[in-house]
Amino acid sequence: MRFFIPPGEWPVDVPSSAREYWPWTLREGLEYASGRYVTTVRTCLELQAVGFPCELTNTVTPDALIVTHVDFLPHTPGEAPWNRRARFESWLRDSFIVCYQADRPRYPYADLRLVQNRADAVGTGVPGWLRRLRPPLTYMPYWTQPGLLPRNPDRGEEFVNVAFFGNPGESDPSLVDPAWVARMGRMGFRFQINQVARWHDYRDVDAVLAVRGFDYQGEWFWKPPTKLFNAWLAGVPAVLGRESAYRAERESELDYIEVRSRAEVEAALMALREKPELRAAIVAQGQQRAQRVNAEAITACWRQFLEHQAYPAYERWRRSSTFARRAWRLRDGARTRAETIAQTLRVASHGSRESLRHRKDWN
């Protein structure tokens, strides 16, 4: 079984072990922190560490089982990743393709598709007629942050530093507004943005704040719950926006605090500061939940999927005739395109694409 990266995207000096992945990223280039390499290079290394037979490759041979990120499959050039159109190439017909979809349109020339949001996989909030159009989807959690440094226990009861981990453009603009940051300072909070080189460092963080948009009326079905998982692993409470990925993982009110406005953000942070017992309960709950989303748990998810879904499907495909393979691919590709068209029309019926901001995931 092979994890595929095209020759033009092949990484420099591939790390030899999963433990080396994050130091390698910091050393060789932060582009390797992107989902394309996390879902190929890191997945392969983590599986190899538990003795699962797999390898990285930049070539494709006929009748091969290939696992790859959607960005590494052929597309029309020159468009943003979420607007590009899939392009057919002959090798796609001759290989069994497992595609990690990330937050991209469904790839029509794949045999199995992995998605990073549990609600997307089960079709939460999707009308029955549209759910029947969709190709089969399997939830595969996106990897939590490699090399994560949890909150320093020496900080004790201090509750000052509130951090957003990500690119500023992925936060609601009001939460990076200098006027609001100054207001937070007057309230006794220090707001900071940890961009990619510091995504692993929670040592001086007292709470995580992550809201993509207060006014957005969709559910962010293509986005993962990674910020929540990382907060659990780091031992800090999370204050998060209304997103389907977080809600799909929620089992307790203590898993995280959901907010829908800046006023609710302020109220949540004040409550966490004034009620140390609430903070402690949220952290304790997160420590329990973290055992199900750490690297070992996600490795087990991958192994389960490959052994019990991908390999059996691949063997059926390999034994089938050329006609049957092509018929299956045509039918599955048609379902994928039909879902895309239906979602686009559904979005258009609710308002302009510009006002919705984030592509085909209105609920």
C-alpha positions in Angstrom: 0.0 0.0 0.0 1.4 3.3 -1.1 1.0 7.0 -0.1 1.4 9.0 -3.2 3.1 12.4 -3.7 3.7 13.6 -7.3 7.3 14.1 -8.3 6.9 17.8 -8.5 5.7 18.0 -4.9 8.1 15.4 -3.5 9.5 16.7 -0.2 13.1 17.4 0.7 14.9 14.8 2.9 11.9 12.8 4.0 12.0 12.2 7.8 12.8 8.7 8.9 10.2 8.5 11.8 7.0 10.1 13.0 8.9 11.6 15.9 11.0 13.6 13.4 8.0 15.0 11.5 7.6 18.3 13.3 11.3 19.1 13.6 11.6 18.3 9.9 8.8 20.7 9.1 10.4 23.5 11.1 13.8 22.7 9.5 12.9 22.1 5.9 9.9 24.5 5.4 6.6 25.2 6.9 4.7 24.2 3.7 5.2 20.7 5.0 2.9 21.5 7.9 0.0 21.6 5.3 -2.6 18.9 5.2 -1.2 17.6 1.9 1.9 16.3 3.7 0.4 15.6 7.1 -2.1 13.1 5.5 0.6 11.4 3.4 4.0 11.7 5.0 2.9 11.7 8.6 0.3 9.0 8.1 2.8 6.7 6.4 5.4 7.3 9.2 2.9 6.7 12.0 1.7 3.4 10.4 5.2 2.2 9.8 5.9 2.9 13.5 3.3 0.3 14.5 4.5 -2.2 11.9 1.9 -1.6 9.2 3.3 -2.3 5.7 3.2 0.9 3.6 5.5 3.3 1.8 5.8 6.7 0.3 6.0 6.9 -3.5 6.1 9.4 -6.3 5.3 6.9 -9.0 2.1 4.9 -9.8 2.0 1.4 -11.1 -1.1 -0.3 -12.6 -3.4 -2.1 -10.2 -1.9 -0.3 -7.2 -3.7 0.8 -4.0 -2.9 4.5 -3.7 -3.7 6.7 -0.7 -3.2 10.5 -1.3 -4.4 14.0 -0.5 -6.9 15.5 -3.0 -4.4 18.3 -3.9 -2.0 15.6 -5.2 -4.5 14.4 -7.7 -4.8 15.9 -11.2 -6.7 19.2 -11.5 -7.0 22.1 -13.9 -4.2 24.6 -13.1 -4.4 28.2 -12.0 -7.4 28.2 -9.6 -7.6 28.4 -5.8 -7.7 24.8 -4.3 -11.4 25.0 -3.5 -12.3 26.1 -7.0 -10.2 23.8 -9.1 -11.8 21.2 -11.4 -10.6 17.6 -11.3 -8.8 16.5 -14.5 -8.9 12.9 -15.7 -5.6 11.1 -16.5 -5.3 7.5 -17.6 -3.4 6.3 -14.6 -6.5 7.1 -12.4 -8.4 4.5 -14.4 -5.8 1.8 -13.7 -5.3 2.4 -9.9 -7.5 2.1 -6.9 -7.5 5.6 -5.3 -8.2 6.5 -1.7 -8.6 10.2 -1.5 -8.3 12.4 1.6 -10.8 15.2 0.7 -9.7 17.8 3.3 -11.8 21.0 2.7 -12.0 20.6 -1.0 -14.8 19.6 -3.5 -15.3 15.9 -3.8 -12.9 14.3 -6.3 -14.9 12.4 -8.9 -12.1 10.0 -10.0 -11.5 8.3 -6.6 -12.7 5.0 -5.3 -12.9 5.8 -1.6 -13.1 9.2 0.0 -12.0 10.2 3.5 -13.4 13.4 5.1 -12.2 15.2 8.2 -15.6 16.1 9.7 -17.8 13.5 11.3 -20.9 15.5 10.5 -19.9 15.6 6.9 -19.5 11.8 6.8 -22.9 11.1 8.2 -24.7 13.9 6.4 -25.9 15.8 9.5 -28.5 18.4 8.4 -28.4 17.3 4.8 -31.8 16.5 3.2 -32.4 12.9 2.5 -32.6 13.3 -1.2 -29.2 15.0 -1.2 -27.7 12.4 1.1 -28.7 9.7 -1.4 -26.9 11.5 -4.1 -23.6 11.6 -2.2 -20.8 9.1 -2.8 -19.9 7.0 0.3 -17.8 9.0 2.7 -15.7 7.8 5.7 -14.7 10.0 8.6 -11.0 10.0 9.3 -9.8 12.4 12.0 -7.2 14.9 10.9 -3.9 14.5 12.8 -3.5 16.5 15.9 -0.5 18.8 16.2 2.8 17.0 16.2 5.4 17.9 18.8 2.7 19.6 20.9 4.0 21.2 24.1 1.2 21.3 26.7 0.4 24.2 29.1 3.1 24.7 31.7 1.7 23.4 35.0 3.8 26.1 36.8 1.3 28.7 35.5 -1.1 27.3 38.1 -4.3 29.4 38.5 -3.1 32.2 36.2 -5.6 33.0 33.5 -4.4 35.7 31.2 -3.2 34.5 27.9 -5.8 33.7 25.3 -4.5 32.3 22.0 -5.8 31.7 18.5 -3.8 28.9 16.7 -4.0 29.4 12.9 -3.9 31.9 10.1 -5.5 35.3 11.0 -7.6 35.1 7.9 -9.4 32.0 9.3 -10.7 34.0 12.3 -13.7 36.2 12.5 -12.3 39.7 11.6 -13.8 41.2 14.8 -11.6 39.0 17.0 -8.3 40.3 15.4 -9.5 43.9 15.4 -6.9 46.0 17.3 -9.6 47.9 19.1 -11.1 44.6 20.5 -7.6 43.3 21.4 -7.0 46.5 23.3 -10.4 46.1 25.1 -9.4 42.6 26.1 -6.2 44.1 27.5 -8.1 46.5 29.6 -10.2 43.5 30.9 -6.9 41.8 32.0 -6.5 39.4 29.0 -3.6 39.1 26.6 -4.7 37.9 23.2 -2.1 36.4 20.9 -2.1 34.7 17.5 0.1 31.6 17.2 0.9 31.2 13.5 2.3 28.0 12.0 5.8 28.1 13.5 4.2 28.1 17.0 1.2 25.8 16.4 2.8 23.3 18.7 3.5 25.6 21.7 0.8 25.9 24.3 3.2 26.3 27.3 2.1 29.9 28.1 -1.5 29.5 26.9 -4.5 29.6 29.3 -7.3 29.3 26.9 -7.9 28.7 23.1 -10.2 31.0 21.2 -11.3 30.0 17.7 -14.3 31.4 15.8 -14.3 31.4 12.0 -17.3 33.6 11.7 -20.1 34.9 13.9 -22.4 35.9 11.0 -21.9 32.9 8.7 -25.1 30.8 8.4 -23.5 27.6 7.3 -22.1 24.7 9.4 -18.5 24.5 8.0 -19.0 20.9 7.0 -15.6 20.6 5.4 -13.6 21.8 8.3 -12.1 19.6 11.0 -12.4 19.7 14.9 -8.6 19.9 15.2 -8.4 23.0 17.3 -10.6 21.3 19.9 -8.6 18.1 19.9 -5.3 20.1 20.3 -6.8 22.0 23.2 -7.7 18.7 25.0 -4.2 17.5 24.5 -2.7 20.8 25.6 -4.7 20.9 28.9 -6.4 24.2 28.2 -10.2 25.1 27.9 -11.4 25.9 24.4 -13.9 28.7 23.5 -15.1 27.9 20.0 -17.6 29.1 17.4 -20.7 27.2 16.1 -19.3 24.5 13.9 -20.6 21.1 12.9 -17.2 19.4 13.5 -17.1 20.5 17.2 -20.7 19.7 17.8 -20.3 16.2 16.2 -17.6 15.4 18.8 -19.4 16.9 21.8 -20.4 14.5 24.5 -20.5 16.9 27.5 -21.0 20.6 28.2 -17.5 20.5 29.6 -15.9 19.5 26.3 -15.8 23.2 25.2 -17.7 26.5 25.4 -19.6 27.5 22.3 -20.0 31.2 21.5 -21.9 33.2 18.9 -20.8 36.8 19.5 -18.0 38.8 20.9 -20.1 39.5 24.0 -20.4 35.7 24.5 -16.6 35.4 24.1 -16.0 38.0 26.8 -18.6 36.4 29.1 -17.0 32.9 28.6 -13.5 34.2 29.3 -14.7 36.1 32.4 -16.5 32.9 33.7 -13.4 30.8 33.2 -11.3 33.4 35.1 -13.7 33.8 37.9 -14.6 30.1 38.3 -11.4 28.1 38.7 -13.5 25.0 39.4 -15.2 25.3 36.0 -11.8 25.6 34.4 -10.5 22.6 36.2 -13.5 20.5 35.2 -13.1 21.4 31.6 -9.4 20.5 31.6 -10.1 17.2 33.4 -12.8 16.4 30.8 -10.3 17.3 28.0 -7.7 15.0 29.5 -10.2 12.1 29.2 -11.2 13.0 25.7 -7.6 13.4 24.6 -7.0 9.6 24.9 -9.3 9.1 21.9 -7.7 11.7 19.6 -4.0 11.4 20.3 -1.5 10.0 17.7 -2.0 6.4 18.9 -5.8 6.6 18.6 -5.7 8.2 15.1 -3.1 5.6 13.9 -5.5 2.9 15.1 -8.3 4.6 13.0 -6.2 4.6 9.9 -5.2 0.9 10.4 -8.8 -0.1 11.0 -9.9 1.7 7.8 -7.1 0.3 5.7 -7.5 -3.3 6.9 -11.3 -3.5 7.0 -12.5 -1.1 4.3 -9.7 -0.1 1.9 -8.1 -3.5 1.4 -11.3 -5.5 1.0 -12.6 -2.9 -1.5 -9.3 -2.9 -3.3 -9.3 -6.7 -3.6 -12.9 -6.7 -5.0 -11.8 -4.0 -7.5 -8.6 -5.9 -8.5 -10.6 -9.1 -9.2 -13.3 -7.3 -11.2 -13.3 -6.9 -15.0 -12.1 -3.7 -16.7 -15.7 -3.0 -17.7 -16.9 -3.4 -14.1 -14.2 -1.0 -12.8 -15.1 1.7 -15.3 -18.8 1.3 -14.7 -18.3 1.7 -11.0 -16.1 4.8 -11.5 -18.6 6.4 -13.9 -21.5 5.8 -11.5 -19.5 7.1 -8.5 -18.2 10.1 -10.5 -21.7 10.9 -11.6 -22.9 10.9 -8.0 -20.1 13.2 -7.0 -20.9 15.7 -9.7 -24.6 15.5 -8.9 -23.9 16.3 -5.3 -21.7 19.2 -6.2 -24.3 20.7 -8.5 -27.1 20.2 -6.0 -25.1 21.8 -3.2 -24.2 24.8 -5.5 -27.9 25.3 -6.3 -28.8 25.0 -2.7 -26.3 27.6 -1.7 -27.5 29.9 -4.5 -31.0 29.7 -3.2 -29.9 31.1 0.1 -27.8 34.0 -1.0 -24.7 35.0 -3.0 -21.5 32.9 -2.8 -19.6 36.0 -1.7 -21.9 36.5 1.3 -21.5 32.9 2.4 -17.7 33.0 2.2 -17.0 29.3 2.6 -18.3 27.1 -0.3 -21.1 24.6 -0.5 -21.7 23.9 3.1 -24.8 25.8 3.9 -27.2 24.1 6.3 
